[in-house]
């Protein structure tokens, strides 16, 4: 997965961290959670606030 795969990332986060409320996750935490996903393979420097917002919103929508 790449940073642009926000829906796929959100699904993985929801599956891997069912106890986490995505509305309470700071962007720095969210970035770390994404980077820790097994299927994620992209440059951390390509991530920005808009990407993290999209991932967070998709995660909220997913749950």
Residue pairs with C-beta under 8 A, 6 or more apart in sequence:
1 8
1 9
1 12
1 37
1 39
1 40
1 41
1 42
2 40
2 41
2 42
3 34
3 42
3 46
3 47
3 51
4 51
6 51
6 54
6 55
6 57
6 58
7 58
7 62
9 34
9 37
9 40
9 55
9 58
9 59
10 55
10 58
10 59
10 61
10 62
11 62
12 37
12 39
12 40
13 20
13 22
13 33
13 34
13 37
13 55
13 59
13 62
14 59
14 62
14 63
16 37
17 33
22 30
22 56
22 59
22 60
22 63
23 56
23 60
25 33
25 56
27 49
27 52
27 56
30 52
30 55
30 56
31 44
31 47
31 52
34 40
34 47
34 55
35 44
